[in-house]
């Protein structure tokens, strides 16, 4: 991707983050959202792990057939990036790519602890801000991100 494409992608992801804000976020809602993501992926034959957290608490975790413990670790590292930097792991990664920097160079954090690859999206509460992360691991990063965004959009639309 050239610089203009990266900037366009950054604007698109920033718009998604501005749009997809939760009026509330309970454990029950996390479980329902996680189940919806897992079911959509299962129906498409996608092997993914779904992980939803509020802060450090894991509220939902599901590993579909075809996943491994590696997907669990990728999900955790992506969620940590969201919780630390306050934006989707994909947005953080695209911004780093545009700046031609790694996580280690820009933020002095370990790639063993954090991942700036697509698939984890912030749970932002209206009037409050960041409280958690919704994460998918198992597909190419753009597809992980797209699945999470699609399902959050559907979930929030159904909640209204």
ROSE-4610 file (N, C-alpha, C; in Angstrom, 1 decimal, always signed):
// ROSE-4610
residu = [X/X/X/X/X/X/X/X/X/X/X/X/X/X/X/X/X/X/X/X/X/X/X/X/X/X/X/X/X/X/X/X/X/X/X/X/X/X/X/X/X/X/X/X/X/X/X/X/X/X/X/X/X/X/X/X/X/X/X/X/X/X/X/X/X/X/X/X/X/X/X/X/X/X/X/X/X/X/X/X/X/X/X/X/X/X/X/X/X/X/X/X/X/X/X/X/X/X/X/X/X/X/X/X/X/X/X/X/X/X/X/X/X/X/X/X/X/X/X/X/X/X/X/X/X/X/X/X/X/X/X/X/X/X/X/X/X/X/X/X/X/X/X/X/X/X/X/X/X/X/X/X/X/X/X/X/X/X/X/X/X/X/X/X/X/X/X/X/X/X/X/X/X/X/X/X/X/X/X/X/X/X/X/X/X/X/X/X/X/X/X/X/X/X/X/X/X/X/X/X/X/X/X/X/X/X/X/X/X/X/X/X/X/X/X/X/X/X/X/X/X/X/X/X/X/X/X/X/X/X/X/X/X/X/X/X/X/X/X/X/X/X/X/X/X/X/X/X/X/X/X/X/X/X/X/X/X/X/X/X/X/X/X/X/X/X/X/X/X/X/X/X/X/X/X/X/X/X/X/X/X/X/X/X/X/X/X/X/X/X/X/X/X/X/X/X/X/X/X/X/X/X/X/X/X/X/X/X/X/X/X/X/X/X/X/X/X/X/X/X/X/X/X/X/X/X/X/X/X/X/X/X/X/X/X/X/X/X/X/X/X/X/X/X/X/X/X/X/X/X/X/X/X/X/X/X/X/X/X/X/X/X/X/X/X/X/X/X/X/X/X/X/X/X/X/X/X/X/X/X/X/X/X/X/X/X/X/X/X/X/X/X/X/X/X/X/X/X/X/X/X/X/X/X/X/X/X/X/X/X/X/X/X/X/X/X/X/X/X/X/X/X/X/X/X/X/X/X/X/X/X/X/X/X/X/X/X/X/X/X/X/X/X/X/X/X/X/X/X/X/X/X/X/X/X/X/X/X/X/X/X/X/X/X/X/X/X/X/X/X/X/X/X/X/X/X/X/X/X/X]
num = [1/1/1/2/2/2/3/3/3/4/4/4/5/5/5/6/6/6/7/7/7/8/8/8/9/9/9/10/10/10/11/11/11/12/12/12/13/13/13/14/14/14/15/15/15/16/16/16/17/17/17/18/18/18/19/19/19/20/20/20/21/21/21/22/22/22/23/23/23/24/24/24/25/25/25/26/26/26/27/27/27/28/28/28/29/29/29/30/30/30/31/31/31/32/32/32/33/33/33/34/34/34/35/35/35/36/36/36/37/37/37/38/38/38/39/39/39/40/40/40/41/41/41/42/42/42/43/43/43/44/44/44/45/45/45/46/46/46/47/47/47/48/48/48/49/49/49/50/50/50/51/51/51/52/52/52/53/53/53/54/54/54/55/55/55/56/56/56/57/57/57/58/58/58/59/59/59/60/60/60/61/61/61/62/62/62/63/63/63/64/64/64/65/65/65/66/66/66/67/67/67/68/68/68/69/69/69/70/70/70/71/71/71/72/72/72/73/73/73/74/74/74/75/75/75/76/76/76/77/77/77/78/78/78/79/79/79/80/80/80/81/81/81/82/82/82/83/83/83/84/84/84/85/85/85/86/86/86/87/87/87/88/88/88/89/89/89/90/90/90/91/91/91/92/92/92/93/93/93/94/94/94/95/95/95/96/96/96/97/97/97/98/98/98/99/99/99/100/100/100/101/101/101/102/102/102/103/103/103/104/104/104/105/105/105/106/106/106/107/107/107/108/108/108/109/109/109/110/110/110/111/111/111/112/112/112/113/113/113/114/114/114/115/115/115/116/116/116/117/117/117/118/118/118/119/119/119/120/120/120/121/121/121/122/122/122/123/123/123/124/124/124/125/125/125/126/126/126/127/127/127/128/128/128/129/129/129/130/130/130/131/131/131/132/132/132/133/133/133/134/134/134/135/135/135/136/136/136/137/137/137/138/138/138/139/139/139/140/140/140/141/141/141/142/142/142/143/143/143/144/144/144/145/145/145/146/146/146/147/147/147/148/148/148/149/149/149/150/150/150/151/151/151/152/152/152/153/153/153/154/154/154/155/155/155/156/156/156/157/157/157/158/158/158/159/159/159/160/160/160]
x = [+0.8/+0.0/+0.9/+0.5/+1.2/+0.7/+1.3/+1.0/-0.5/-1.0/-2.3/-3.3/-3.0/-3.9/-3.9/-2.7/-2.7/-3.4/-3.3/-4.0/-5.5/-6.0/-7.4/-7.9/-7.1/-7.5/-7.5/-6.6/-6.6/-7.9/-8.3/-9.6/-10.8/-10.8/-11.9/-12.0/-10.9/-10.9/-11.3/-10.8/-11.1/-12.6/-13.2/-14.7/-15.4/-15.0/-15.6/-15.6/-14.4/-14.3/-15.2/-15.4/-16.3/-17.7/-18.1/-19.5/-19.9/-19.0/-19.3/-19.0/-20.0/-19.9/-21.0/-20.8/-21.8/-22.5/-23.9/-24.6/-24.3/-24.1/-23.8/-23.0/-22.4/-21.6/-21.6/-22.5/-22.6/-21.9/-21.7/-21.2/-22.2/-23.5/-24.5/-24.4/-24.2/-24.0/-22.8/-21.7/-20.4/-20.6/-21.3/-21.6/-22.4/-23.4/-24.3/-23.5/-22.7/-21.9/-20.9/-20.2/-19.2/-19.9/-21.0/-21.8/-22.2/-22.6/-23.0/-21.8/-20.6/-19.4/-19.0/-19.0/-18.6/-19.6/-20.9/-21.8/-21.7/-21.4/-21.2/-20.0/-18.9/-17.7/-17.9/-18.6/-18.8/-19.7/-20.7/-21.5/-20.8/-19.7/-18.9/-17.7/-17.6/-16.5/-15.2/-15.2/-14.0/-13.5/-12.3/-11.7/-11.1/-11.8/-11.4/-11.5/-10.8/-10.9/-11.5/-12.5/-13.2/-12.9/-12.5/-12.2/-12.8/-13.5/-14.0/-13.6/-13.1/-12.6/-13.2/-13.4/-13.7/-12.5/-11.6/-10.4/-9.6/-9.1/-8.4/-9.2/-10.5/-11.4/-11.9/-11.7/-12.1/-13.6/-14.5/-15.9/-16.4/-15.7/-16.1/-14.9/-14.8/-13.8/-14.3/-14.1/-14.5/-13.5/-13.1/-12.1/-12.8/-13.1/-13.8/-12.8/-13.4/-12.6/-11.6/-10.4/-9.3/-8.4/-8.7/-7.8/-6.9/-5.9/-4.9/-4.7/-3.8/-3.4/-2.7/-2.1/-1.5/-2.6/-3.8/-4.8/-5.2/-5.2/-5.4/-4.4/-3.2/-2.1/-2.2/-2.5/-2.7/-3.8/-4.9/-6.1/-5.7/-5.0/-4.6/-3.6/-2.7/-1.7/-2.4/-3.4/-4.1/-5.0/-5.7/-6.5/-5.7/-4.5/-3.6/-3.3/-3.1/-2.8/-3.9/-5.2/-6.3/-6.4/-6.3/-6.4/-5.3/-4.1/-3.0/-3.1/-3.4/-3.3/-4.7/-5.8/-7.1/-7.7/-7.1/-7.6/-7.6/-8.2/-8.2/-6.8/-6.5/-5.2/-4.8/-5.8/-5.6/-5.2/-5.9/-5.5/-4.1/-3.8/-2.4/-1.4/-1.7/-0.7/-0.6/-1.7/-1.6/-0.9/-1.2/-0.4/+1.1/+1.5/+2.9/+3.5/+2.7/+3.2/+3.4/+2.5/+2.7/+3.9/+4.2/+5.3/+6.6/+6.5/+7.6/+8.3/+7.5/+8.0/+7.4/+8.1/+7.5/+6.9/+6.2/+5.7/+6.8/+7.9/+9.0/+9.7/+9.8/+10.5/+9.6/+8.3/+7.4/+7.1/+6.7/+6.1/+7.0/+8.1/+9.0/+8.4/+7.5/+6.8/+7.2/+7.1/+7.5/+6.4/+6.8/+5.9/+5.4/+6.1/+5.6/+4.5/+4.2/+3.1/+2.0/+2.3/+1.3/+1.4/+0.3/+0.3/-0.5/+0.1/-0.6/-1.1/-1.7/-2.3/-3.8/-4.5/-6.0/-6.7/-7.8/-8.7/-9.2/-8.7/-9.2/-9.7/-11.0/-11.7/-12.1/-11.9/-12.2/-13.7/-14.0/-15.4/-15.3/-15.9/-16.0/-17.4/-17.6/-18.9/-19.2/-20.4/-20.8/-20.7/-20.0/-19.9/-18.8/-18.2/-17.2/-15.9/-15.9/-14.7/-14.3/-13.1/-12.6/-12.8/-13.5/-13.7/-13.3/-13.1/-12.8/-12.3/-12.3/-11.9/-12.6/-13.0/-13.6/-12.6/-12.2/-11.0/-11.4/-10.9/-10.9/-9.5/-9.2/-7.9/-8.1/-7.5/-7.5/-7.5/-8.0/-8.0/-6.9/-6.7/-5.8/-6.3/-5.4/-5.7/-6.8/-6.9/-8.0/-9.3/-9.4/-10.6/-11.0/-10.0/-10.3/-11.0/-10.4/-11.0/-12.4/-12.5/-13.8/-14.9/-14.6/-15.6/-16.0/-15.1/-15.4/-16.3/-15.9/-16.6/-18.1/-18.2/-19.5/-20.4/-19.9/-20.7/-21.0/-20.1/-20.4/-21.5/-21.4/-22.4/-23.7/-23.8/-25.1/-25.6/-24.7/-25.1/-25.7/-25.0/-25.5/-26.8/-26.9/-28.1/-29.3/-29.1/-30.1/-30.5/-29.5/-29.8/-30.6/-30.7/-31.5/-32.9]
y = [-1.2/+0.0/+1.2/+2.2/+3.5/+4.4/+5.5/+6.4/+6.9/+7.2/+7.7/+6.6/+5.3/+4.2/+4.0/+4.1/+3.9/+5.0/+6.3/+7.4/+7.2/+6.7/+6.4/+5.3/+4.3/+3.2/+3.7/+4.5/+5.1/+5.9/+6.7/+7.5/+6.6/+5.5/+4.5/+3.9/+3.5/+2.8/+3.8/+5.0/+6.1/+6.3/+6.3/+6.5/+5.3/+4.1/+3.0/+3.1/+3.5/+3.7/+4.8/+5.9/+7.0/+6.5/+5.7/+5.2/+4.1/+3.2/+2.0/+2.1/+2.8/+3.0/+2.4/+1.8/+1.1/+2.0/+1.9/+2.6/+2.0/+0.7/+0.0/-1.3/-1.9/-3.2/-4.1/-5.0/-5.9/-7.2/-8.1/-9.4/-10.2/-10.0/-10.7/-10.2/-8.9/-8.4/-8.9/-9.0/-9.5/-11.0/-11.8/-13.2/-13.2/-12.4/-12.4/-12.0/-11.0/-10.5/-11.6/-12.2/-13.2/-14.4/-14.8/-15.9/-15.6/-14.3/-13.9/-14.0/-13.5/-13.5/-15.0/-15.8/-17.2/-17.9/-17.6/-18.3/-17.8/-16.5/-16.0/-16.6/-16.7/-17.3/-18.8/-19.5/-20.9/-21.2/-20.3/-20.5/-20.3/-19.5/-19.2/-20.2/-21.1/-22.0/-21.4/-20.4/-19.7/-20.2/-20.6/-21.1/-19.9/-19.4/-18.3/-18.5/-17.7/-17.6/-16.3/-16.2/-15.0/-14.7/-13.5/-13.2/-11.8/-11.6/-10.3/-10.1/-8.8/-8.4/-7.1/-6.9/-5.6/-5.4/-4.5/-4.3/-5.6/-6.1/-7.3/-8.5/-8.4/-9.5/-10.1/-11.4/-12.0/-12.4/-11.9/-12.1/-13.2/-13.4/-14.4/-14.9/-16.3/-16.8/-18.1/-18.2/-19.4/-19.7/-20.9/-21.3/-22.3/-21.9/-22.8/-23.9/-24.9/-26.0/-25.4/-25.9/-25.4/-24.4/-23.9/-23.0/-23.7/-23.0/-23.5/-22.6/-23.0/-22.1/-20.9/-20.9/-19.7/-18.6/-19.0/-18.0/-17.4/-18.1/-17.6/-16.5/-16.8/-15.8/-14.6/-14.8/-13.6/-12.8/-13.4/-12.6/-11.8/-12.4/-11.7/-10.5/-10.7/-9.7/-8.5/-8.8/-7.8/-7.0/-7.7/-7.1/-6.2/-6.6/-5.8/-4.5/-4.6/-3.3/-2.4/-2.9/-2.0/-1.4/-2.2/-1.6/-0.6/-0.8/+0.1/+1.4/+1.2/+2.4/+3.0/+2.4/+3.0/+3.0/+2.2/+2.1/+0.7/+0.4/-1.0/-1.4/-2.6/-3.1/-2.9/-2.9/-2.7/-1.2/-0.3/+1.1/+1.4/+0.8/+1.0/+0.5/-0.7/-1.3/-0.5/+0.0/+0.8/+2.1/+2.8/+4.0/+3.7/+2.6/+2.2/+2.0/+1.3/+1.1/+2.4/+3.3/+4.6/+5.4/+5.3/+5.9/+5.1/+3.9/+3.0/+2.7/+2.4/+2.1/+0.8/+0.1/-1.1/-0.7/-1.6/-1.3/-1.0/-1.8/-1.6/-0.3/+0.2/+1.5/+2.6/+2.6/+3.7/+3.8/+2.6/+2.6/+1.9/+1.3/+0.6/-0.5/-1.2/-2.4/-3.6/-4.8/-6.0/-6.6/-7.0/-7.7/-9.0/-9.5/-10.7/-10.5/-9.2/-8.9/-8.2/-7.5/-6.6/-6.9/-6.8/-7.0/-6.0/-5.3/-4.3/-4.9/-6.1/-6.7/-6.7/-6.5/-6.4/-7.5/-7.2/-8.2/-7.8/-6.8/-6.4/-5.0/-4.8/-3.5/-3.0/-1.7/-1.2/-1.2/-1.5/-1.3/+0.1/+1.1/+2.4/+2.7/+3.1/+3.4/+4.9/+5.2/+6.5/+7.3/+8.4/+9.2/+8.7/+7.6/+7.0/+6.8/+6.2/+5.9/+4.4/+4.1/+2.7/+1.9/+0.8/-0.2/-1.6/-1.9/-3.3/-3.5/-4.7/-5.1/-6.3/-6.3/-7.5/-7.9/-9.2/-9.7/-11.0/-11.0/-12.3/-12.6/-13.8/-14.3/-15.6/-15.6/-16.8/-16.6/-15.4/-15.0/-14.0/-13.7/-12.6/-11.3/-10.5/-9.4/-8.5/-8.2/-7.4/-8.1/-9.4/-10.1/-10.3/-10.5/-10.5/-9.2/-8.1/-6.7/-6.6/-6.9/-6.8/-7.6/-8.8/-9.7/-9.0/-8.5/-7.8/-6.6/-5.8/-4.6/-4.9/-5.9/-6.3/-6.7/-7.5/-8.1/-7.1/-6.2/-5.1/-4.2/-3.9/-3.0/-3.7/-5.0/-5.7/-5.7/-6.0/-6.1/-4.7/-3.7/-2.3/-1.9/-2.4/-2.1/-2.8/-4.1/-4.9/-4.4/-3.7/-3.2/-2.0/-1.3/+0.0/-0.3]
z = [+0.0/+0.0/+0.0/-0.8/-0.8/+0.3/+0.5/+1.6/+1.5/+0.3/+0.2/+0.6/+0.2/+0.6/+2.1/+2.7/+4.1/+4.9/+4.4/+5.0/+4.8/+3.7/+3.5/+4.4/+4.6/+5.5/+6.9/+7.3/+8.7/+8.9/+7.9/+8.0/+8.1/+7.4/+7.4/+8.8/+9.3/+10.7/+11.7/+11.7/+12.6/+12.6/+11.4/+11.3/+11.9/+11.7/+12.4/+13.9/+14.4/+15.9/+16.4/+15.6/+16.0/+16.0/+15.0/+14.8/+15.8/+16.1/+16.8/+18.3/+19.0/+20.4/+21.1/+22.3/+23.0/+24.0/+24.1/+25.2/+26.5/+26.6/+27.8/+27.4/+28.4/+28.0/+29.3/+29.4/+30.5/+30.1/+31.1/+30.8/+29.9/+30.1/+29.3/+27.8/+27.6/+26.3/+25.6/+26.4/+25.9/+25.4/+26.2/+25.8/+24.6/+24.5/+23.3/+22.0/+22.2/+21.0/+20.6/+21.6/+21.3/+20.6/+21.1/+20.5/+19.0/+18.8/+17.4/+16.5/+17.0/+16.1/+15.8/+16.9/+16.7/+15.7/+15.8/+14.9/+13.5/+13.3/+11.9/+11.3/+12.1/+11.6/+11.3/+12.2/+12.0/+10.8/+10.5/+9.4/+8.1/+8.1/+6.9/+6.8/+7.7/+7.7/+8.1/+8.8/+9.3/+10.6/+10.7/+11.9/+12.7/+13.7/+14.5/+16.0/+16.7/+18.1/+18.4/+19.3/+19.7/+21.1/+21.4/+22.8/+23.1/+24.2/+24.6/+26.0/+26.3/+27.6/+28.0/+29.3/+29.8/+30.8/+30.4/+31.2/+31.1/+32.2/+32.3/+32.4/+32.6/+32.8/+31.4/+31.2/+30.0/+30.3/+29.4/+29.5/+28.6/+27.5/+26.5/+25.8/+25.6/+24.8/+24.1/+22.8/+22.1/+21.0/+20.9/+19.9/+19.0/+17.7/+16.8/+16.3/+15.7/+15.1/+14.1/+14.2/+13.2/+13.8/+15.1/+15.7/+16.7/+17.2/+18.1/+19.2/+20.1/+21.2/+20.7/+19.5/+19.0/+18.8/+18.3/+18.2/+19.5/+20.6/+21.9/+22.2/+21.9/+22.2/+21.3/+20.1/+19.2/+19.6/+20.0/+20.5/+21.8/+22.7/+23.9/+23.6/+22.7/+22.3/+21.6/+20.7/+20.0/+21.0/+21.9/+22.9/+23.8/+24.2/+25.0/+24.3/+23.0/+22.2/+22.3/+22.1/+22.2/+23.6/+24.6/+26.0/+26.3/+25.7/+26.0/+25.2/+23.9/+23.0/+22.7/+23.1/+23.0/+21.6/+20.7/+19.3/+18.8/+17.7/+17.2/+16.9/+17.1/+16.8/+15.3/+14.4/+13.0/+12.8/+13.4/+13.3/+13.8/+14.9/+15.4/+14.5/+13.9/+12.9/+11.6/+11.1/+9.9/+10.1/+11.3/+11.6/+11.7/+12.3/+12.4/+11.0/+10.2/+8.8/+8.1/+8.2/+7.6/+8.1/+9.4/+10.0/+9.8/+9.3/+9.0/+10.4/+11.4/+12.7/+13.2/+14.1/+14.8/+16.1/+16.7/+18.1/+19.0/+18.9/+19.8/+19.6/+18.3/+18.1/+18.5/+18.3/+18.6/+20.1/+20.6/+22.0/+23.0/+22.6/+23.5/+24.3/+23.6/+24.1/+23.3/+23.9/+23.3/+22.4/+21.2/+20.3/+20.8/+21.9/+22.5/+23.5/+23.9/+24.7/+24.0/+22.9/+22.2/+20.7/+20.0/+18.6/+17.9/+16.9/+16.1/+14.8/+14.9/+13.7/+13.9/+12.8/+12.8/+13.5/+14.1/+14.7/+16.1/+16.7/+18.0/+17.9/+18.4/+18.3/+19.7/+19.9/+21.2/+21.6/+22.8/+23.3/+24.0/+23.3/+23.8/+24.3/+25.5/+26.0/+25.8/+25.3/+25.1/+26.5/+26.5/+27.7/+28.6/+28.4/+29.3/+28.6/+27.4/+26.7/+26.7/+26.6/+26.4/+27.7/+27.5/+28.7/+28.3/+27.1/+26.7/+25.3/+24.9/+23.5/+23.0/+21.8/+21.1/+20.1/+20.1/+19.3/+18.6/+17.4/+16.5/+16.1/+16.1/+15.5/+14.7/+13.6/+12.8/+11.3/+10.9/+9.5/+9.2/+7.9/+7.6/+8.4/+8.8/+9.7/+9.2/+7.9/+7.4/+7.6/+7.4/+7.6/+9.0/+9.9/+11.4/+11.7/+11.3/+11.6/+11.0/+9.8/+9.1/+9.8/+10.2/+10.9/+12.2/+13.0/+14.3/+14.0/+13.1/+12.8/+12.3/+11.4/+10.9/+12.0/+12.9/+14.0/+15.0/+15.4/+16.3/+15.7/+14.4/+13.8/+13.8/+13.5/+13.6/+15.0/+16.0/+17.4/+17.9/+17.6/+18.0/+17.3/+16.0/+15.3/+15.9/+16.3/+16.9/+18.3/+19.0/+20.3/+20.3/+19.2/+19.1/+18.7]
